[in-house]
Amino acid sequence: MKIFIKLIVLTLFFGSNFNLNAENSPKEYLKGKFYKTVQNNFLVATEKLNNNRFSKTVIVILENNEDGAWGLTINKAMGEIPIALLIEPSLNSLKEREKLFSVSVPIYWGGPVEPDEIFILHSSEYKSESTIKYGNVSVSKDYNILFDIAEKKGPKESLVILGYSGWASGQLEGEMDKNRWELSEINLDIIFNTDNDKKWFQAIENSYIRL
């Protein structure tokens, strides 16, 4: 899904505290040893990342293999917008659109990759045609889930997220070797029910002890 009114999203983004001018992932980086166990955990930024856009970031790592890793940031709220602005106008009638404008949802920055792509991270009791289950959470990427959320027929818990965080082969492990990230057990309460300004503190407190 691509968002159709990018100007509104950019306004939300520039009005936030995130550093859009931070450098992209380096072309050359220390490649670390591949760890399959990174997947299905929180990736929590350490104090070494205080001065860039990933400061105090909590990311759900959904996939990690020898080709790279990706996940969704869960604690960088950008603001709220009506669901109507996330759905292509041709997909609903004027009456439906008026209803969709009456329902607003929080929007989260998921990471610097594909910032106009929409992901809905949600509890796993809900399933649509696009739903993929990752451990205790699921991700959907079709318009039906947005209609269902507007009609209160969607998942019990959900976050609407723009973009994702991704790493090339061995890049994330190299950053972990430099103590830029810690791993912590995924906690659904932290994802969906904890205040955004408290998620990082709770996740870092629960981080695994390094061996």
C-alpha atoms as one frame of an Amber mdcrd trajectory, in Angstrom:
protein
   0.000   0.000   0.000   1.281   3.446  -0.877   0.009   6.524   0.893  -1.719
   8.973  -1.431  -1.448  12.306   0.380   2.274  12.454   1.073   2.227  16.177
   1.879   0.222  15.558   5.049   2.551  12.777   6.145   5.608  14.931   5.472
   4.057  17.725   7.522   3.582  15.321  10.417   7.138  14.104  10.007   8.799
  17.511   9.811   6.762  18.587  12.826   8.248  15.762  14.863  11.636  15.450
  16.533  13.108  12.989  14.045  16.248  13.802  12.088  15.373  13.304   8.424
  18.823  14.526   7.436  20.615  11.710   9.195  22.879   9.767   6.878  21.629
   6.585   5.312  23.198   3.245   6.119  26.900   3.371   5.225  27.977   1.720
   1.987  30.811   0.099   3.890  30.202  -1.304   7.338  31.571  -3.835   9.762
  29.848  -7.084   8.831  29.051  -9.111  11.909  28.363 -12.801  12.417  24.826
 -13.807  11.443  22.522 -14.562  14.391  19.204 -16.235  13.589  18.011 -15.473
  17.133  17.735 -11.744  16.371  14.375 -12.423  14.702  11.146 -12.128  16.720
  12.745  -9.884  19.330  12.773  -6.206  20.176  15.827  -4.412  18.867  16.490
  -1.605  21.346  18.825   1.329  20.672  21.575   1.855  23.240  22.957   5.181
  24.428  25.509   5.019  21.587  22.707   5.946  19.162  21.635   9.052  21.056
  22.613  11.491  18.339  20.713  10.161  15.315  17.211   9.280  14.197  17.316
   5.908  15.953  17.771   7.481  19.398  15.700   5.586  21.997  14.146   3.473
  19.264  12.363   0.151  19.785  12.014  -2.025  16.687  10.170  -5.311  16.258
  12.528  -7.445  14.157  10.249  -9.470  11.906  12.765 -11.199   9.664  16.482
 -11.830   9.860  18.510 -14.107   7.636  21.890 -14.177   5.951  20.660 -11.678
   3.346  19.720  -9.032   5.922  17.057  -7.994   8.406  13.999  -5.775   8.624
  11.526  -4.629  11.234   9.108  -1.909  12.322   9.707   0.876  14.823   6.906
   1.020  17.410   7.561   4.111  19.528   7.982   7.025  17.094   4.497   8.533
  16.789   4.106  11.156  14.063   0.576  12.348  14.804  -2.948  11.383  13.799
  -4.671  11.495  10.408  -8.096  10.353   9.148  -8.163   6.840   7.729  -9.607
   8.334   4.523  -6.187   9.800   3.717  -4.623   6.331   3.726  -7.045   4.886
   1.168  -7.185   5.621  -2.537 -10.347   7.696  -3.198 -11.520   5.430  -6.035
 -11.894   2.510  -3.629 -14.868   3.967  -1.742 -17.990   5.999  -2.329 -18.408
   9.609  -1.207 -20.594   8.461   1.691 -18.010   5.890   2.801 -15.274   8.486
   2.444 -17.109  10.922   4.701 -17.285   8.174   7.321 -13.585   7.411   6.941
 -12.752  11.072   7.507 -14.491  10.843  10.896 -12.110   8.130  12.135  -8.509
   9.147  12.867  -5.631   6.853  13.792  -2.123   7.475  15.155   0.615   7.137
  12.541   4.062   5.779  13.411   7.426   6.181  11.700   8.542   2.624  10.980
  11.965   3.456   9.606  13.744   5.259   6.770  13.098   2.642   4.060  10.030
   3.090   1.788   8.555   5.872   3.982   5.333   6.055   1.938   4.529   2.356
   2.338   1.924   1.392   4.940   2.243  -1.538   7.352  -0.357  -2.446   9.971
   1.287  -4.293  12.861  -1.458  -6.015  14.824  -2.575  -8.746  17.189  -2.798
 -12.170  15.576  -6.490 -12.992  16.025  -7.209 -10.923  12.899  -6.391 -12.162
   9.398  -6.885 -10.773   5.899  -5.595 -11.815   2.471  -2.286 -10.028   3.011
  -1.687 -11.003   6.646   1.623 -12.615   7.559   2.157 -13.916  11.089   5.505
 -13.272  12.768   5.685 -15.003  16.123   3.112 -13.375  18.419   2.268 -10.489
  16.061   1.024 -10.145  12.489   1.452  -7.640   9.676  -1.183  -6.768   7.057
  -0.780  -4.522   4.023  -4.159  -4.294   2.310  -6.939  -1.719   2.384  -9.477
  -4.113   3.890  -7.858  -3.915   7.304  -8.148  -0.107   7.253 -11.860  -0.355
   6.411 -12.263  -2.913   9.210 -10.446  -0.680  11.707 -12.744   2.213  10.765
 -15.791   0.001  11.303 -14.400  -1.451  14.563 -14.152  -4.886  12.950 -10.378
  -4.936  12.786  -7.786  -6.462  15.115  -8.065  -5.878  18.838  -4.685  -4.118
  18.844  -2.929  -2.406  15.952  -0.392   0.240  14.916  -0.441   1.966  11.526
   3.193   2.361  10.482   4.856   4.154   7.565   8.132   2.741   6.261  10.412
   0.145   7.791  13.933  -0.302   9.119  16.226  -2.542   7.091  19.815  -3.787
   7.143  21.969  -5.447   4.511  23.641  -8.800   5.035  25.520  -8.796   8.342
  25.032  -5.046   8.852  22.758  -5.307  11.882  25.007  -7.868  13.528  27.978
  -5.547  12.961  26.105  -2.710  14.668  25.225  -5.031  17.538  28.890  -5.972
  17.893  29.574  -2.256  18.363  26.977  -2.210  21.189  24.622   0.085  19.293
  21.676  -2.253  19.846  20.422  -4.625  22.525  17.888  -7.432  22.168  14.831
  -7.704  24.378  11.921 -10.148  24.463   8.881  -8.982  22.486   6.110  -7.833
  24.807   2.676  -7.187  23.303   1.744  -4.848  26.122   4.751  -2.655  25.326
   3.852  -2.611  21.615   0.182  -1.776  21.896  -0.638  -0.465  25.372   2.396
   1.389  26.736   2.848   5.142  26.285   5.310   5.822  23.480   7.675   7.767
  25.728   7.907   4.763  28.075   8.386   1.946  25.543  12.142   2.377  25.238
  12.694   2.442  29.008  10.672  -0.742  29.534  12.286  -2.563  26.617  15.854
  -1.634  27.589  15.210  -2.709  31.185  14.214  -6.158  29.908  17.135  -6.554
  27.490  19.002  -9.839  27.462  22.312 -10.227  29.258  25.175 -10.458  26.793
  27.217 -13.655  27.027
